[in-house]
Amino acid sequence: MFPFLGISNVDGSPSALDRMLASQLGNEAVNALMAGKHSVMVGIVDKKFQYTPFEQAIKHHDKINPAFLKLAEILAA
């Protein structure tokens, strides 16, 4: 299940919900790094944070944007 993100769906300004979700996910990503978790994506499932390994998160995609891959490598270091 994917959360509704108004900005990505309608190309409008981010809603308060978009901003809160981005803040929560960013905060949890920092917490994950500080806890030693690497190479994972942070998401919310059933109102709880969940970590998904990058390899699993992208396994259905044939092409990876090199800029995103470089960013993932930097964040995982």
Contacts in CASP RR format, 6 or more apart in sequence:
PFRMAT RR
TARGET T0000
AUTHOR 0000-0000-0000
METHOD contacts of the structure
MODEL  1
MFPFLGISNVDGSPSALDRMLASQLGNEAVNALMAGKHSVMVGIVDKKFQ
YTPFEQAIKHHDKINPAFLKLAEILAA
1 45 0 8 1.000
3 21 0 8 1.000
3 44 0 8 1.000
4 17 0 8 1.000
5 18 0 8 1.000
5 21 0 8 1.000
6 12 0 8 1.000
6 14 0 8 1.000
6 15 0 8 1.000
6 17 0 8 1.000
6 18 0 8 1.000
7 13 0 8 1.000
7 14 0 8 1.000
7 15 0 8 1.000
7 18 0 8 1.000
14 22 0 8 1.000
21 44 0 8 1.000
24 44 0 8 1.000
25 42 0 8 1.000
25 43 0 8 1.000
25 44 0 8 1.000
26 42 0 8 1.000
28 42 0 8 1.000
28 43 0 8 1.000
28 49 0 8 1.000
29 42 0 8 1.000
29 75 0 8 1.000
32 40 0 8 1.000
32 42 0 8 1.000
32 51 0 8 1.000
33 75 0 8 1.000
37 51 0 8 1.000
38 76 0 8 1.000
39 53 0 8 1.000
39 54 0 8 1.000
39 55 0 8 1.000
39 72 0 8 1.000
39 76 0 8 1.000
40 51 0 8 1.000
40 52 0 8 1.000
40 53 0 8 1.000
40 54 0 8 1.000
41 51 0 8 1.000
41 52 0 8 1.000
41 53 0 8 1.000
41 54 0 8 1.000
41 57 0 8 1.000
42 49 0 8 1.000
42 50 0 8 1.000
42 51 0 8 1.000
43 49 0 8 1.000
43 50 0 8 1.000
43 51 0 8 1.000
43 52 0 8 1.000
44 50 0 8 1.000
54 72 0 8 1.000
54 76 0 8 1.000
58 64 0 8 1.000
END
